[in-house]
Amino acid sequence: MPLDLVVPDLLSPADASAALREIRLPALEKWLARADIETTVDAGMTGWLARTFELPSPAPIAPICLAGEGEARPGAWMRADPVHLRIERDHLALHDAAMLDVTRDEADALVAALQAHFGRDGLEFHAAAPERWYVRVPEAELPATTPLEGVLGRDVFGLLPRSKGAFNWRSALTEAQMVLGAHAVNAARDARGQPAINSVWLWGEGIAPSQVKKVYALVYADDIFARGLGALSGAQPRPLPRAIGDVAGLRADESALVVLDRLTAGLRRGDESVWRKAAEDLDAGWFEGLGAAIARFGRVRVALPAEEGIRVATLTSASRWRWYRPRRPLAAHA
């Protein structure tokens, strides 16, 4: 009855602020010292999940996310997420919806404007949630893209979609920026001192797979990609419980996935106090209970995306007796 916990945005890169690098989580550090740790080459949480569910590469993230929204739809899809582009020093940096507080009315109005402009090109825009937008495109016109998390805060030049068909996606992005920048929604946001929703980021292209391997019986997640994988694989999706002790029991032949992404919002907003509070809450509610979870589930894996690859810490009954292993600060595992 194995249990997998995936915790994105906990391990900070070497160039992160001292506040992020110096945090100590006593419970997690204790269990990391006792675990068997391997490093995989997966690109972030999404890459690890894609490999775990044996998806093709590149993974068709957008249609799987639509399934997680409860809106599985045929055809070729991309995420077209609302973003803010801003000139910083000598480059154009991208910031995602975590800092935008997009409302439902704003999303509907802006997506309607994009649809009016691009409908003649065979594109179909859809806002499944205020901060998650999608676009259906002719399959032959799917570009090669860069995942959103790979461009946050970076210069977007050189990371723009690369056309593989006749449609010029870079020109289309320029047109989208003109449509959004001139919209009344952004005039109102500017008057309120809010950052403009002045572009979209296209990524996660593909067609939903006809079949997804059933890896878990239960998937606890707010993350929409994880929920989509659960829905398409036949797992039972559930909302995140408060603590590890609230994860339901499993049969001997079953396993469960928990995605603990409570750190992401604070990190992307640049609010280190919110991030720290979320990390400390995870230590108290989830990592302090790892010993009891090992006894219940037999094996617990903690997957921690790092700057390069994923640190996967495997805990078994043997781990409970490795009290002699020295602990290291959390940052030493990044």
C-alpha positions in Angstrom: 0.0 0.0 0.0 2.6 2.6 -1.0 1.9 6.4 -0.6 3.6 9.0 -2.8 3.9 12.6 -1.7 5.0 15.2 -4.2 6.0 18.6 -2.8 6.9 21.2 -5.4 8.7 24.5 -4.6 10.1 23.4 -1.3 13.8 22.9 -2.3 15.2 26.3 -3.3 17.9 26.8 -5.9 21.3 28.1 -5.0 20.5 31.6 -6.0 17.4 31.9 -3.9 17.1 34.4 -1.0 18.5 33.6 2.4 15.0 33.4 3.8 14.2 30.5 1.5 17.5 28.7 1.8 17.8 29.0 5.5 14.5 27.5 6.5 14.7 24.4 8.8 12.0 21.7 8.9 13.0 19.4 11.7 10.6 16.6 10.9 11.3 16.4 7.2 15.1 16.7 7.8 14.9 13.7 10.2 13.2 11.5 7.7 15.3 12.6 4.8 18.3 11.5 6.8 16.8 8.1 7.2 15.5 7.7 3.7 17.1 6.1 0.6 17.4 9.0 -1.8 17.8 9.0 -5.6 17.8 11.8 -8.1 15.8 11.5 -11.3 16.3 13.6 -14.4 12.6 14.6 -14.7 11.8 18.2 -15.4 9.9 19.4 -12.4 6.8 17.8 -10.9 5.0 17.7 -14.2 7.8 15.7 -15.7 7.9 13.3 -12.8 4.2 12.7 -13.0 4.3 12.3 -16.8 7.0 9.6 -16.5 5.2 7.9 -13.6 2.0 7.6 -15.6 4.1 6.5 -18.7 2.9 9.4 -20.9 4.6 10.1 -24.3 7.1 12.8 -24.6 6.4 15.7 -24.8 3.4 15.0 -22.5 0.0 16.4 -23.8 -0.4 18.6 -20.7 -3.3 20.8 -21.9 -5.8 18.1 -22.8 -5.0 16.3 -19.6 -5.5 19.5 -17.6 -8.9 19.9 -19.3 -9.8 16.4 -18.0 -8.8 17.6 -14.6 -11.2 20.6 -15.0 -14.0 18.1 -15.6 -14.1 19.2 -19.3 -12.4 16.5 -21.3 -12.7 17.6 -24.9 -11.6 16.1 -28.3 -9.0 17.7 -30.5 -5.6 19.3 -30.2 -5.2 21.7 -27.3 -2.7 24.1 -25.7 -2.7 26.0 -22.5 -3.0 29.7 -23.2 -2.6 31.1 -19.7 -2.9 34.8 -18.9 0.4 36.4 -18.1 2.0 39.7 -17.5 5.0 40.7 -19.6 7.2 43.4 -18.1 10.5 45.0 -19.2 13.1 44.4 -16.5 16.6 45.8 -17.0 17.5 44.6 -20.5 15.0 41.9 -21.1 11.2 41.1 -21.3 10.3 39.0 -18.2 7.1 36.9 -17.8 5.0 36.7 -14.6 2.1 34.3 -14.3 -1.4 34.5 -13.0 -0.3 34.0 -9.4 0.3 37.8 -9.3 -2.6 38.9 -11.4 -5.8 37.9 -9.4 -7.8 37.5 -12.6 -11.5 37.5 -12.0 -14.1 35.4 -13.8 -15.5 38.4 -15.6 -12.1 39.6 -16.7 -11.2 36.1 -18.0 -14.5 35.8 -20.0 -14.2 39.3 -21.5 -10.5 38.8 -22.6 -11.0 35.3 -23.9 -14.0 36.5 -25.9 -11.8 39.2 -27.5 -9.2 36.7 -28.4 -11.8 34.4 -29.9 -13.3 37.2 -31.9 -9.8 38.0 -33.3 -8.5 34.5 -33.9 -11.7 32.6 -34.7 -11.1 33.0 -38.4 -7.8 31.1 -38.0 -9.6 28.0 -36.7 -8.6 28.7 -33.0 -11.0 28.1 -30.1 -10.2 29.9 -26.9 -11.7 28.7 -23.6 -11.3 29.9 -20.0 -11.9 26.8 -17.8 -10.9 28.9 -14.7 -10.0 32.6 -14.4 -6.3 31.8 -14.2 -6.3 28.8 -16.6 -7.0 29.4 -20.3 -6.9 26.9 -23.2 -7.0 27.1 -27.0 -8.0 24.3 -29.4 -6.0 24.4 -32.7 -5.8 22.4 -35.9 -3.6 19.4 -35.1 -1.2 20.1 -37.9 -0.6 23.6 -36.5 0.5 22.6 -33.0 3.9 24.3 -32.3 6.7 23.2 -30.1 6.5 25.2 -26.8 8.3 25.8 -23.5 6.4 25.0 -20.3 5.2 28.0 -18.3 7.3 27.1 -15.2 10.4 27.2 -17.5 10.0 30.8 -18.4 8.8 32.5 -15.1 10.9 35.6 -14.5 13.1 34.8 -17.5 13.6 36.6 -20.8 11.0 35.2 -23.1 12.9 35.8 -26.3 14.3 32.5 -27.5 11.6 30.6 -25.6 8.6 31.6 -27.8 6.6 28.9 -29.6 8.2 27.4 -32.7 5.9 26.8 -35.6 5.9 23.4 -37.2 3.1 24.1 -39.7 2.0 27.1 -41.8 0.6 29.1 -38.9 3.0 31.8 -37.5 2.7 31.5 -33.8 5.1 34.3 -32.9 3.1 36.7 -35.0 0.0 35.4 -33.4 1.4 36.1 -29.9 2.1 39.7 -31.0 -1.4 40.1 -32.2 -2.8 38.6 -28.9 -0.7 41.2 -27.0 -2.3 44.0 -29.1 -5.8 42.7 -28.5 -5.3 42.3 -24.7 -3.3 45.5 -24.3 -6.0 47.6 -25.8 -8.9 46.0 -24.0 -11.1 47.9 -21.5 -10.3 45.2 -18.9 -6.7 46.3 -18.8 -7.6 50.0 -18.8 -9.6 49.4 -15.6 -6.8 47.3 -14.1 -4.4 50.1 -14.8 -6.7 52.6 -13.1 -6.7 50.3 -10.0 -3.0 49.9 -10.0 -3.1 46.3 -11.0 -0.6 44.7 -13.5 -2.0 44.3 -17.0 -3.1 40.9 -18.4 -1.1 41.7 -21.5 -0.3 38.4 -23.0 -0.9 34.7 -23.0 1.7 31.9 -22.7 1.1 28.9 -25.0 2.4 25.6 -23.8 1.5 22.0 -23.0 0.4 21.1 -26.6 -1.1 17.8 -27.6 -4.0 15.5 -27.9 -5.4 13.6 -24.9 -4.1 10.0 -24.8 -6.6 7.3 -25.6 -5.5 5.5 -22.5 -3.5 6.4 -19.3 -2.0 3.8 -17.1 -3.7 3.4 -13.7 -0.9 3.9 -11.2 -2.9 5.0 -8.2 -6.3 4.2 -6.7 -6.6 7.6 -5.1 -5.3 11.0 -6.2 -5.4 13.8 -3.6 -4.6 17.1 -5.4 -5.7 20.6 -6.2 -3.1 20.6 -9.1 -5.1 20.3 -12.2 -2.6 18.2 -14.2 -2.5 15.6 -11.4 -6.3 15.6 -11.2 -6.5 15.1 -14.9 -4.1 12.1 -14.7 -6.3 10.7 -12.0 -9.5 11.1 -14.0 -8.1 9.7 -17.2 -6.5 6.7 -15.5 -9.6 5.7 -13.5 -8.3 6.8 -10.1 -10.6 8.4 -7.6 -9.7 12.1 -7.3 -10.1 13.7 -3.9 -9.4 17.1 -2.4 -6.3 17.6 -0.3 -6.7 16.4 3.3 -5.5 18.6 6.2 -2.8 16.2 7.3 -1.2 12.9 6.5 -3.3 11.0 9.0 -6.4 11.9 7.0 -5.3 9.9 3.9 -7.7 7.0 3.5 -6.6 3.4 4.0 -5.8 1.3 1.0 -5.9 -2.3 0.0 -2.6 -4.2 -0.3 -2.6 -3.8 -4.1 -3.5 -0.1 -4.1 -1.5 3.1 -3.8 -2.2 6.8 -3.4 -0.8 10.0 -4.7 -0.8 13.3 -2.8 0.3 16.5 -4.4 1.2 19.2 -1.8 1.5 22.3 -3.9 0.6 24.8 -1.1 4.0 26.5 -1.4 3.6 27.5 -5.1 1.4 30.6 -4.7 3.5 32.3 -2.1 6.7 31.6 -4.1 5.4 32.9 -7.4 4.0 36.0 -5.7 7.4 36.6 -4.1 5.8 36.5 -0.6 8.4 34.7 1.4 6.4 34.9 4.7 3.5 33.1 3.1 5.9 30.5 1.7 7.6 30.0 5.0 4.3 29.6 6.9 3.1 27.0 4.3 6.4 25.1 4.6 6.2 25.0 8.4 2.6 23.9 8.2 3.6 21.0 6.0 6.3 20.0 8.5 3.7 19.9 11.3 0.8 18.4 9.4 2.5 16.0 7.0 6.2 15.3 7.8 5.9 14.8 11.5 3.4 12.0 10.8 5.7 10.1 8.4 6.6 7.5 10.9 3.0 6.5 11.4 2.4 6.7 7.7 5.2 4.2 7.1 3.5 1.8 9.5 0.2 2.2 7.7 1.3 2.1 4.1 4.5 0.1 4.2 6.4 2.5 2.0 6.2 6.2 1.6 8.0 8.2 -1.1 8.6 11.9 -0.9 9.3 13.5 -4.3 11.0 16.9 -4.1 11.6 18.8 -7.3 15.0 20.5 -7.2 16.9 22.8 -9.4 18.1 19.8 -11.4 15.9 16.7 -11.3 13.8 15.3 -8.6 15.0 14.1 -5.2 12.9 11.0 -4.4 13.2 9.9 -0.8 12.0 6.4 -0.1 11.0 5.4 3.4 10.3 1.9 4.6 10.1 0.1 7.9 13.9 0.0 7.9 14.0 3.8 7.8 12.4 4.0 11.3 15.5 2.5 12.9 18.2 4.6 11.2 18.2 7.1 14.0 22.0 7.2 13.9 22.2 9.0 10.5 23.0 12.7 10.8 20.5 15.2 9.7 21.4 17.9 7.1 19.7 21.3 6.6 16.9 21.1 4.0 18.9 23.3 1.6 21.7 20.7 1.4 19.2 18.4 -0.4 18.5 21.0 -3.2 
